[in-house]
Amino acid sequence: MKLLTQEKINEIRNSVNIVDVISSYVSLTPRGKNYFGICPFHDDNNPSMSVSPNKQIYKCFSCGATGTVFNFLMDFEKIPFNEAVKKVAELGGIHVDIGNIKKEKINTTQHQIYDLSLKFYINNINTTQGKKAKEYLHKRGINEVIIKEFQIGLALNSRDSLSKILRKKQFKEEELTKSGLIGKNEYGFYDLFYGRIMFPLYDLNGRVIAYSGRIYDREDNSKYYNTRETELFKKGQILYNYHRARDIARQKNQIIIMEGFMDVIRAHSVGIKNCVAAMGTAITKEQASLIKKMAKEIILCFDGDEAGAKATKACAEELNKIGVIPKVIRLEDNMDPDEYIIKYGKEAFERKISNPISIMDFELSYLKSGKNLNNAEDKTLYIKQIISELNKIDDDILKEVTIRKIVNETNIDEEIIRNHLVNKPKITKKTVTVNLSKYEKAEKNLIYFMLKNAEVIKMYDKKVTFMPTKEYRLLAREISAYYKEFGNINEANFIDYIEGDTELLNTIKKINQNITSEKYTIEEIEDYISVIKEYNVNTAIERFQSKMQEITDPIKKAEIAQKIIDLKKGV
């Protein structure tokens, strides 16, 4: 990275409003002078992240995550500092030359194999051999624009067309066979995909890591054939179309979860682009966490059949584990989103999106299915199941609405239902409670206010000779040195100044955790300094007492005893 002055970095940071940038990733709500939102850096269910437009910093009062707009982008998007600076400069309309940004090295042999296979498949579908495949796609309403955008290709009917090309590139046998594209038997290498339209599957950064191949001109027991899991392709860690939908979902603050990639492609083709798919598998914890970070409003739109209802329920339960309560769209006549949009059009589907049902309305319908509420046993089971579901959610308003619906529907006494409800504790990340000593607390608070005001730095420089804890000692010295160099203290400027020193940044994160006060008194700062001095005095006394035990000379013992007395007097 070409070196930028601290002044230039400050200018770039101040060219944008940190609230505008962070709100494109996380929903923020104004509260007083600051904005608050769900912290994306830990399992947060109550808005614990504060964003200050005046100070141009963010801070989580729960996990301690803190920093400037650069730190947020670095941690959220997993990018280096120079890339974050360049991104902010572009947002702020500032031209800055920081050289070429080195991307994370992910050009592994497996990626090379997939890059070549993608070019091969795309080329195939654009030849005369791909004519039938394109006709099939066009009949299904997949036009040339979508074919190109989603990089849809074709595996030829030949059983070794791709393997021959890859072999010519001198890839090792083990690399070919572990890719999930090539097999080997006693006759040699062969393609695992042949005679299929190839739909690329992507990682979170948009690189092709697998395929789903669909037959189009023959009968086959398996309509779709997917790449088996490989070192690149882990189904439970990705969401189809994530790299395309992410930014749009954040802008809309809404994400729609579907079952299959064809549902997503169909929605995208009519301009509904905030959709992802779980590839027909149950939602995992990793996928749920990705979904939670994308938008506040989460809508589940799975297939309209019984299997889709079960998938909806399973997905909702996984999301509920991390404090997310989704809404639901159910489609008539057992249709999937692809079929529904083809039959009824974009406007009809958009009306569905605008009027989703609550998860509890879905549960009522789902659990009622197959039961006769005039039958005492069915009615009892139904009520018990609904109460069980109510105990899983934290939304008090949704609980109240659902209770009234059950009462009206079943004529059961409301108190009976309420007596079976439990106050489910909010889901929070497990933390280890640490009882800080008064000395460490004094160090943390003193440094916390040193980052806020030069007056406190001056008091530290004048009255504190030694901070007991190494990590706080190093940070305090760095703050003091910064003040001497620049003549002022600004927390955002300082954080950018120490960029790259993870030890110091982690110490700031530790200090910021659970401290919410922005104001202090001189007496309070004096108390912190006194406590630190007390520690240093007690440590010195212990050292002298230990030394006294080692010597026998009465005169020297008396001298040490006097030093101890002087220390105790504070002389």
ZAMARGU-4260 file (C-alpha; in steps of 0.2 Angstrom, whole numbers, plus 5000, padded with zeros to 4 digits):
<rodrens>
0) 5000/5000/5000 | 5006/5017/4996 | 5009/5027/5012 | 4995/5039/5016 | 4997/5053/5029
5) 4987/5052/5045 | 4979/5068/5039 | 4974/5060/5022 | 4967/5045/5031 | 4957/5057/5042
10) 4950/5066/5027 | 4944/5050/5019 | 4936/5044/5035 | 4927/5061/5037 | 4921/5061/5019
15) 4907/5049/5024 | 4895/5048/5038 | 4898/5032/5047 | 4879/5030/5050 | 4876/5030/5032
20) 4889/5016/5028 | 4885/5005/5043 | 4866/5006/5040 | 4869/4999/5023 | 4874/4983/5032
25) 4864/4984/5048 | 4848/4992/5052 | 4850/5007/5063 | 4838/5016/5074 | 4841/5034/5081
30) 4841/5036/5100 | 4846/5052/5106 | 4863/5058/5098 | 4867/5041/5092 | 4860/5026/5082
35) 4858/5009/5088 | 4858/4992/5080 | 4861/4973/5081 | 4879/4970/5083 | 4885/4959/5068
40) 4900/4953/5077 | 4892/4942/5090 | 4875/4933/5093 | 4866/4949/5097 | 4847/4950/5100
45) 4845/4967/5108 | 4853/4982/5099 | 4869/4984/5108 | 4879/4992/5095 | 4880/5011/5096
50) 4885/5022/5081 | 4890/5040/5084 | 4889/5052/5069 | 4898/5065/5079 | 4913/5054/5084
55) 4913/5044/5068 | 4915/5028/5078 | 4904/5013/5083 | 4905/5003/5099 | 4896/4987/5105
60) 4892/4988/5124 | 4891/4969/5124 | 4906/4962/5115 | 4917/4977/5115 | 4918/4978/5096
65) 4924/4996/5092 | 4932/5006/5079 | 4930/5018/5064 | 4921/5015/5047 | 4937/5007/5041
70) 4937/4994/5056 | 4918/4990/5052 | 4922/4986/5034 | 4937/4976/5038 | 4928/4965/5051
75) 4912/4964/5042 | 4918/4960/5024 | 4935/4952/5030 | 4945/4964/5019 | 4962/4972/5023
80) 4964/4990/5029 | 4970/4997/5012 | 4955/4990/5004 | 4943/4997/5017 | 4952/5014/5014
85) 4949/5013/4996 | 4931/5008/4997 | 4927/5023/5009 | 4937/5035/4998 | 4926/5030/4983
90) 4910/5032/4994 | 4916/5049/4999 | 4921/5054/4981 | 4939/5056/4985 | 4952/5050/4972
95) 4966/5042/4981 | 4981/5031/4974 | 4985/5017/4986 | 4992/5005/4973 | 4985/4989/4968
100) 4975/4980/4982 | 4981/4962/4984 | 4967/4950/4986 | 4967/4936/4997 | 4976/4922/4989
105) 4962/4909/4984 | 4969/4904/4967 | 4971/4886/4973 | 4972/4871/4961 | 4954/4867/4964
110) 4949/4885/4960 | 4959/4884/4944 | 4950/4868/4939 | 4933/4876/4942 | 4938/4892/4933
115) 4942/4881/4917 | 4927/4870/4919 | 4916/4886/4919 | 4924/4893/4903 | 4922/4876/4895
120) 4903/4874/4900 | 4899/4892/4895 | 4907/4889/4878 | 4898/4873/4875 | 4881/4881/4877
125) 4885/4894/4864 | 4890/4882/4851 | 4879/4872/4839 | 4879/4858/4852 | 4871/4869/4864
130) 4856/4873/4853 | 4844/4861/4861 | 4849/4866/4879 | 4846/4884/4875 | 4829/4880/4867
135) 4825/4871/4883 | 4830/4886/4894 | 4820/4898/4883 | 4805/4888/4884 | 4806/4889/4903
140) 4808/4908/4902 | 4826/4909/4905 | 4832/4921/4892 | 4850/4925/4885 | 4852/4939/4898
145) 4849/4927/4913 | 4859/4913/4905 | 4874/4925/4904 | 4872/4933/4921 | 4870/4916/4930
150) 4884/4909/4919 | 4873/4894/4914 | 4883/4881/4903 | 4882/4864/4896 | 4891/4848/4899
155) 4892/4838/4883 | 4886/4821/4880 | 4903/4815/4878 | 4909/4806/4894 | 4927/4813/4894
160) 4927/4830/4885 | 4931/4840/4901 | 4943/4827/4908 | 4953/4828/4892 | 4955/4846/4893
165) 4960/4846/4911 | 4972/4832/4908 | 4981/4842/4895 | 4983/4856/4908 | 4994/4844/4918
170) 4983/4844/4934 | 4988/4830/4945 | 4976/4814/4946 | 4972/4817/4965 | 4967/4835/4961
175) 4955/4830/4947 | 4947/4816/4957 | 4944/4827/4972 | 4936/4841/4963 | 4920/4832/4961
180) 4920/4834/4942 | 4931/4820/4937 | 4930/4801/4941 | 4942/4787/4937 | 4940/4768/4935
185) 4950/4754/4926 | 4947/4762/4909 | 4954/4779/4914 | 4946/4796/4918 | 4928/4801/4914
190) 4917/4816/4917 | 4905/4815/4931 | 4893/4827/4922 | 4888/4824/4905 | 4873/4829/4894
195) 4867/4841/4907 | 4863/4860/4908 | 4876/4866/4921 | 4871/4879/4934 | 4886/4885/4944
200) 4885/4886/4963 | 4896/4900/4971 | 4905/4903/4987 | 4901/4919/4997 | 4913/4929/4987
205) 4905/4924/4970 | 4918/4911/4965 | 4911/4895/4957 | 4914/4880/4968 | 4902/4867/4962
210) 4888/4864/4950 | 4870/4857/4949 | 4867/4848/4932 | 4850/4846/4925 | 4845/4834/4911
215) 4835/4842/4897 | 4834/4829/4882 | 4832/4812/4890 | 4824/4802/4904 | 4834/4800/4920
220) 4830/4795/4937 | 4839/4810/4944 | 4833/4826/4936 | 4847/4836/4945 | 4864/4830/4949
225) 4874/4840/4961 | 4893/4841/4965 | 4897/4831/4980 | 4904/4840/4995 | 4923/4845/4992
230) 4936/4855/5001 | 4928/4870/4992 | 4910/4865/4992 | 4902/4864/5010 | 4883/4865/5007
235) 4879/4870/5025 | 4891/4885/5024 | 4884/4894/5008 | 4868/4901/5002 | 4865/4901/4983
240) 4865/4919/4976 | 4872/4927/4992 | 4885/4937/4983 | 4872/4945/4971 | 4858/4947/4984
245) 4868/4953/4999 | 4869/4972/4995 | 4851/4973/4988 | 4845/4964/5003 | 4854/4976/5015
250) 4847/4991/5005 | 4829/4984/5006 | 4832/4977/5023 | 4823/4962/5017 | 4829/4945/5012
255) 4818/4931/5005 | 4824/4913/5008 | 4819/4900/4995 | 4822/4881/4993 | 4830/4879/4975
260) 4842/4889/4964 | 4829/4889/4950 | 4817/4899/4961 | 4830/4912/4964 | 4834/4913/4946
265) 4816/4915/4941 | 4813/4929/4954 | 4829/4938/4949 | 4823/4937/4931 | 4808/4947/4935
270) 4818/4960/4945 | 4816/4952/4963 | 4834/4951/4967 | 4834/4950/4986 | 4833/4931/4986
275) 4844/4917/4991 | 4842/4898/4992 | 4847/4885/5004 | 4849/4872/4990 | 4835/4861/4997
280) 4844/4856/5013 | 4839/4861/5031 | 4846/4878/5036 | 4862/4876/5047 | 4868/4887/5061
285) 4881/4895/5049 | 4868/4899/5036 | 4856/4906/5049 | 4870/4918/5055 | 4873/4924/5037
290) 4854/4927/5034 | 4853/4937/5051 | 4867/4949/5045 | 4858/4952/5028 | 4842/4961/5033
295) 4830/4964/5047 | 4815/4957/5038 | 4817/4939/5034 | 4804/4930/5023 | 4803/4911/5020
300) 4796/4906/5004 | 4797/4888/5001 | 4788/4876/4990 | 4769/4875/4994 | 4768/4857/4997
305) 4769/4847/5013 | 4788/4845/5011 | 4789/4864/5009 | 4779/4867/5025 | 4791/4855/5034
310) 4806/4864/5028 | 4798/4881/5033 | 4795/4875/5050 | 4813/4868/5052 | 4821/4884/5045
315) 4811/4895/5057 | 4816/4884/5071 | 4835/4886/5067 | 4832/4905/5065 | 4823/4906/5081
320) 4839/4899/5090 | 4848/4915/5086 | 4834/4926/5090 | 4827/4929/5073 | 4808/4928/5070
325) 4804/4926/5051 | 4788/4929/5041 | 4781/4916/5029 | 4774/4916/5012 | 4764/4900/5007
330) 4760/4897/4989 | 4744/4889/4983 | 4742/4872/4973 | 4758/4865/4980 | 4768/4877/4968
335) 4786/4882/4971 | 4791/4901/4968 | 4797/4896/4950 | 4780/4889/4945 | 4770/4903/4954
340) 4779/4917/4945 | 4778/4909/4928 | 4759/4906/4931 | 4754/4922/4940 | 4767/4934/4936
345) 4778/4946/4945 | 4764/4957/4952 | 4756/4943/4960 | 4772/4937/4968 | 4776/4954/4974
350) 4759/4955/4983 | 4763/4939/4992 | 4780/4948/4997 | 4770/4963/5003 | 4758/4952/5014
355) 4768/4938/5022 | 4760/4929/5037 | 4768/4929/5054 | 4777/4913/5059 | 4764/4909/5072
360) 4750/4910/5059 | 4760/4898/5049 | 4762/4887/5064 | 4743/4887/5068 | 4739/4882/5050
365) 4753/4869/5050 | 4749/4861/5067 | 4730/4861/5063 | 4732/4852/5047 | 4725/4834/5049
370) 4717/4837/5065 | 4698/4838/5069 | 4696/4852/5082 | 4679/4845/5087 | 4689/4830/5093
375) 4695/4832/5111 | 4711/4822/5109 | 4715/4832/5093 | 4710/4848/5101 | 4721/4845/5116
380) 4736/4840/5106 | 4734/4856/5095 | 4734/4867/5110 | 4749/4859/5118 | 4759/4860/5102
385) 4755/4879/5100 | 4760/4882/5118 | 4776/4873/5115 | 4779/4885/5099 | 4774/4900/5109
390) 4787/4896/5122 | 4801/4896/5109 | 4798/4915/5104 | 4802/4931/5113 | 4791/4943/5104
395) 4778/4947/5117 | 4766/4956/5105 | 4766/4941/5093 | 4763/4930/5108 | 4748/4940/5114
400) 4740/4940/5096 | 4742/4921/5095 | 4735/4918/5112 | 4719/4928/5107 | 4718/4918/5091
405) 4719/4901/5100 | 4706/4907/5113 | 4694/4912/5099 | 4697/4897/5089 | 4696/4884/5103
410) 4685/4892/5116 | 4698/4887/5129 | 4700/4898/5145 | 4714/4911/5142 | 4722/4908/5159
415) 4724/4890/5155 | 4735/4895/5141 | 4745/4908/5150 | 4748/4896/5165 | 4757/4885/5153
420) 4768/4898/5146 | 4786/4901/5152 | 4796/4916/5152 | 4809/4911/5139 | 4826/4919/5143
425) 4833/4929/5128 | 4846/4920/5118 | 4863/4927/5122 | 4881/4922/5118 | 4888/4913/5132
430) 4901/4923/5141 | 4912/4920/5156 | 4909/4933/5170 | 4926/4940/5176 | 4927/4949/5192
435) 4939/4963/5189 | 4950/4968/5203 | 4948/4986/5208 | 4965/4989/5201 | 4961/4983/5184
440) 4945/4992/5184 | 4954/5008/5188 | 4966/5005/5174 | 4952/5002/5161 | 4942/5017/5166
445) 4957/5028/5166 | 4962/5023/5148 | 4944/5024/5143 | 4943/5042/5147 | 4961/5046/5141
450) 4954/5041/5123 | 4940/5054/5126 | 4949/5069/5133 | 4966/5077/5133 | 4964/5083/5151
455) 4964/5065/5157 | 4980/5062/5147 | 4989/5076/5156 | 4984/5070/5173 | 4990/5052/5168
460) 5007/5060/5162 | 5009/5070/5178 | 5003/5058/5191 | 5005/5040/5185 | 5022/5032/5184
465) 5018/5014/5181 | 5002/5005/5175 | 5002/4988/5183 | 4995/4978/5169 | 5006/4976/5153
470) 4992/4978/5140 | 4985/4993/5148 | 5003/5000/5151 | 5007/4999/5133 | 4991/5007/5127
475) 4992/5021/5139 | 5010/5025/5133 | 5004/5024/5115 | 4990/5037/5119 | 5002/5048/5128
480) 5014/5047/5114 | 5000/5051/5101 | 4995/5066/5111 | 5013/5073/5112 | 5015/5071/5093
485) 4998/5078/5087 | 4994/5090/5102 | 4976/5083/5103 | 4966/5066/5105 | 4952/5060/5094
490) 4947/5042/5097 | 4943/5039/5078 | 4960/5046/5073 | 4969/5036/5086 | 4961/5020/5081
495) 4966/5023/5063 | 4983/5028/5068 | 4987/5012/5077 | 4979/5001/5063 | 4989/4985/5061
500) 4993/4984/5079 | 4980/4970/5084 | 4986/4969/5102 | 4982/4988/5105 | 4966/4986/5096
505) 4961/4971/5106 | 4965/4980/5122 | 4953/4995/5116 | 4940/4982/5113 | 4942/4975/5130
510) 4941/4992/5138 | 4926/4997/5129 | 4916/4982/5134 | 4902/4986/5146 | 4908/5004/5149
515) 4894/5016/5143 | 4898/5032/5152 | 4904/5047/5142 | 4906/5059/5156 | 4918/5060/5171
520) 4923/5071/5185 | 4940/5076/5190 | 4937/5068/5207 | 4933/5051/5198 | 4949/5052/5188
525) 4959/5056/5204 | 4951/5041/5212 | 4957/5029/5197 | 4975/5037/5199 | 4975/5034/5218
530) 4970/5016/5216 | 4984/5013/5203 | 4996/5022/5215 | 4990/5011/5229 | 4994/4995/5219
535) 5011/5001/5215 | 5014/5006/5234 | 5008/4989/5240 | 5019/4980/5227 | 5034/4990/5233
540) 5030/4986/5251 | 5029/4967/5247 | 5045/4968/5238 | 5054/4977/5253 | 5046/4965/5265
545) 5053/4950/5255 | 5070/4958/5255 | 5070/4961/5274 | 5068/4942/5276 | 5083/4939/5266
550) 5095/4950/5276 | 5102/4949/5294 | 5110/4966/5296 | 5100/4976/5308 | 5104/4993/5301
555) 5099/4988/5284 | 5083/4981/5290 | 5079/4997/5299 | 5082/5007/5283 | 5071/4995/5274
560) 5058/4997/5288 | 5058/5016/5286 | 5056/5015/5268 | 5040/5004/5271 | 5034/5017/5283
565) 5037/5031/5271 | 5028/5021/5257 | 5013/5018/5269 | 5012/5037/5273 | 5012/5041/5254
570) 5029/5050/5256
</rodrens>
